[in-house]
Amino acid sequence: MATGLKPASWAYAEEFVSEDDVLATARNRAAEVGVVPIGSGGGAALRFLAAVTEARAAVEIGTGTGVSGLWMLRGMRPDGVLTTVDTEGEHQRLAKQTFVEAGIQPQRVRLIPGAALDVLPRLTDGHYDLVFCDGDKLEYSEYLTEALRLLKPGGIVAFDNALWHDRVADPAQRDAETVSIRELGKTVRDHDMLLPVMLPVGDGLLVAKKVWTPET
């Protein structure tokens, strides 16, 4: 039985798709304001998901300085629109700067300040191809509920930090955030409307497709 990747192989896989200067600058901004963006491997996975779904509309919870948003925009259709939500206006200002530097047209990004659970209920049911969640870990289960409403059949939801610094796989770890993420994983895995996979990129990316049903 395989026992996992060696560190060198993990690093090779994580950095297989390289980042350009715009993303590097966005990461530097993130470090300056205390934001931890998705890793390069997770970003590449998001771009791939946006591309294979030919996403026209995506939602992001946790704008940060624009790292994950830019990855998604680069995979979406040329007319695709990203709606991104964050409680920190300064972070969104920095993200907007990232998008401008990347040449993203302003009409392709809708920056909404505020708490996710206040904003998401105002978004249109069944309109989105991709929902990416990287906000408050204690709210992950509620993000899932909203994502199921927002996604089109065949759409994809993704959660960053799904392994949470190696704590989720350790049953002895019982802090609130770890328990919340662990319970989310069980819910997604067992949900009859979702086809799940756990990708061991970065700090873990939990991905699930909203499956087609006779009702949809």
C-alpha positions in Angstrom: 0.0 0.0 0.0 1.3 3.5 -0.8 2.2 5.5 2.2 2.0 9.0 0.6 4.2 11.3 -1.3 7.7 12.3 -0.3 8.0 16.0 0.4 9.9 16.6 -2.9 7.2 14.9 -4.9 4.5 16.9 -3.1 6.3 20.1 -3.7 6.8 19.2 -7.4 3.1 18.5 -7.8 2.1 21.6 -5.8 4.2 23.9 -8.0 3.6 22.0 -11.3 1.6 24.9 -12.7 3.7 28.0 -12.0 2.4 31.4 -10.9 3.2 34.6 -12.7 4.3 37.9 -11.3 0.8 39.2 -10.8 -0.1 36.2 -8.5 3.3 36.6 -6.7 2.5 40.2 -6.0 -1.0 39.3 -4.8 0.6 36.8 -2.4 3.0 39.4 -1.1 0.0 41.7 -0.4 -1.7 38.9 1.4 1.3 38.4 3.7 1.3 42.1 4.5 -2.3 42.1 5.6 -2.3 38.7 7.3 -4.3 36.8 4.7 -3.5 33.1 3.9 -4.5 32.5 0.3 -5.0 29.2 -1.4 -1.8 27.5 -2.5 -0.6 27.3 -6.0 -1.8 23.7 -6.4 -5.2 24.5 -5.1 -5.3 27.6 -7.4 -4.5 25.5 -10.4 -7.2 23.1 -9.4 -9.8 25.9 -9.2 -8.7 27.2 -12.6 -9.2 23.6 -14.0 -12.6 23.3 -12.4 -13.7 26.7 -13.8 -12.5 25.6 -17.2 -14.0 22.1 -17.4 -17.4 23.6 -16.3 -17.0 26.4 -18.8 -18.1 28.6 -15.9 -20.0 31.8 -16.8 -20.8 32.6 -13.1 -18.9 31.8 -10.0 -19.2 32.8 -6.3 -16.2 33.2 -4.0 -16.5 33.4 -0.2 -13.3 35.1 1.0 -11.9 37.5 -1.5 -8.5 38.0 0.2 -6.1 39.8 -2.1 -7.4 38.2 -5.2 -5.2 35.1 -5.5 -8.0 32.4 -5.7 -10.3 34.8 -7.6 -7.7 35.4 -10.3 -7.1 31.7 -10.7 -10.8 31.1 -11.2 -11.2 34.0 -13.6 -8.4 32.6 -15.8 -10.3 29.4 -16.1 -13.8 30.8 -16.7 -15.3 31.7 -20.0 -14.1 35.1 -21.4 -17.5 36.6 -20.5 -17.6 34.9 -17.1 -18.4 36.9 -14.0 -17.0 36.3 -10.5 -19.0 37.4 -7.5 -16.7 37.6 -4.5 -17.6 38.3 -0.9 -15.4 39.5 2.0 -15.9 41.2 5.3 -12.7 43.3 4.8 -13.0 46.2 2.4 -9.3 46.7 2.4 -8.7 43.2 1.2 -11.2 43.8 -1.6 -9.4 47.0 -2.6 -6.2 45.0 -2.9 -7.9 42.3 -4.8 -9.3 44.8 -7.3 -5.7 46.0 -7.8 -4.7 42.4 -8.5 -7.4 42.0 -11.1 -6.5 45.3 -12.8 -2.9 44.3 -13.0 -3.9 41.0 -14.5 -5.9 42.7 -17.2 -9.3 41.5 -16.0 -12.1 43.7 -17.3 -14.0 45.4 -14.5 -17.4 44.0 -15.6 -16.1 40.5 -14.9 -15.8 41.0 -11.2 -18.5 41.9 -8.7 -16.9 42.7 -5.3 -19.5 42.6 -2.5 -18.4 43.7 1.0 -20.1 42.0 3.9 -20.6 38.7 5.8 -21.2 35.8 3.6 -24.3 34.6 5.3 -25.8 38.0 4.9 -24.8 38.3 1.2 -25.4 34.8 -0.2 -29.2 34.7 0.4 -29.5 37.7 -1.9 -27.9 35.8 -4.8 -29.9 34.1 -7.5 -31.0 30.5 -7.1 -29.5 28.0 -9.6 -27.5 30.6 -11.4 -23.9 29.6 -10.7 -21.5 27.1 -12.1 -18.9 27.2 -9.3 -18.9 28.2 -5.7 -15.6 28.4 -3.8 -15.6 28.6 0.0 -12.6 30.0 1.9 -14.3 31.9 4.7 -15.1 31.3 8.4 -14.5 27.5 9.0 -17.3 27.5 11.6 -19.8 28.5 8.9 -18.8 25.9 6.3 -21.9 23.8 6.7 -24.1 26.9 6.1 -22.0 27.7 3.1 -22.8 24.3 1.7 -26.5 24.8 2.2 -26.3 28.1 0.3 -24.1 26.6 -2.4 -26.6 23.8 -3.1 -29.2 26.5 -3.7 -27.0 28.7 -5.8 -25.5 26.0 -8.1 -26.9 24.9 -11.4 -27.3 21.1 -11.7 -23.8 19.9 -12.7 -22.2 22.9 -10.9 -19.3 22.5 -8.5 -18.7 23.5 -4.9 -15.1 23.6 -3.4 -13.9 24.1 0.1 -10.3 25.1 0.9 -8.5 23.9 4.1 -10.4 20.7 4.0 -7.6 18.9 5.8 -7.0 21.8 8.2 -3.3 21.5 8.9 -3.5 17.7 9.3 -6.0 18.0 12.1 -9.1 16.7 10.3 -7.7 13.2 9.9 -6.7 13.0 13.6 -9.8 12.1 15.6 -8.1 13.3 18.8 -8.3 16.9 17.4 -11.6 18.3 18.7 -11.3 22.1 18.5 -14.4 23.8 17.0 -12.9 24.6 13.5 -11.5 21.0 13.1 -14.9 19.5 14.1 -16.8 21.8 11.7 -14.6 20.9 8.8 -14.7 17.2 9.6 -18.5 17.2 9.9 -18.7 19.1 6.6 -16.6 16.3 4.9 -19.0 13.7 6.2 -22.0 15.6 5.0 -20.6 16.2 1.6 -19.5 12.5 1.3 -22.9 11.2 2.2 -25.1 13.7 0.5 -27.3 12.2 -2.2 -27.1 15.3 -4.4 -23.3 15.5 -4.4 -20.5 13.6 -6.1 -17.4 14.3 -3.9 -13.6 14.0 -4.1 -11.0 15.1 -1.6 -7.9 16.6 -3.4 -4.7 16.5 -1.3 -3.4 19.8 -2.7 -2.3 22.6 -0.4 -4.2 22.3 2.9 -6.8 20.1 1.2 -9.5 21.0 -1.3 -12.9 19.3 -0.9 -14.7 19.3 -4.2 -18.2 18.1 -5.1 -20.4 18.2 -8.1 -24.2 18.8 -7.8 -25.6 15.8 -9.6 -28.5 15.9 -12.0 -31.8 14.5 -10.6 -35.2 14.0 -12.2 -36.4 17.2 -10.5 -33.5 19.2 -12.1 
